[in-house]
Amino acid sequence: MELYDYIGNYEGIYKIDMQYEYDENDLPKKIIRETYSAFDFFRDTLVINYE
């Protein structure tokens, strides 16, 4: 997903990338979200454990 925001003379960009990892049963085991903006970068990781 990419969002473009135009404020005055400044063009800021906000982008989200999602990555998925699956286990041997094709179930999601990890979700990685990377968020980019004009000034920041964040990476969140969600790990799923099945019992």
N, C-alpha and C positions, 0 to 999 in steps of 0.2 A: 504494500500500500504506500502510496506517495501522496502527500498533501502539499500544495503550493499556496503560500500566503503572501499577499502583496500589501505591504504597509509603507505608505509614502514612497520613497525611492529605494527601499530595501526589499529584496526578494528572499524570503526565508523558506527553507525546505525542511519538511518533516517526513521521515520515512521509517517504516517498520518492516523488518525481515523476520520471518518465522522459519525455524529449522526443526525437524522432527527426527527422532531416532526410535526404532522399533525393536522389540525383542524377537526371539525365535518363533513365537506364536503370532507374530504380526500385530502385537498390541503396543500402543505407545509407551515408551519408557522414559523419554526425555523430550522436553519442549524447550527450545532456546529462542528467546525473543530479543532482537537487537533493535534499539530505537535510536535514530539519528535525528538531530535537529541542527539548526544553524550553529548552536553553541555547545551542545552536549551530546554525549554518547552513553547509552546505558545498555547493559546486557543482563537479562534475567534468565535463570534456568529453573525449570520445574522438573523434578525427578519423581517418577511414579513407581512405587513399590507395590507389587501384588502379593497377597498372602494366601 
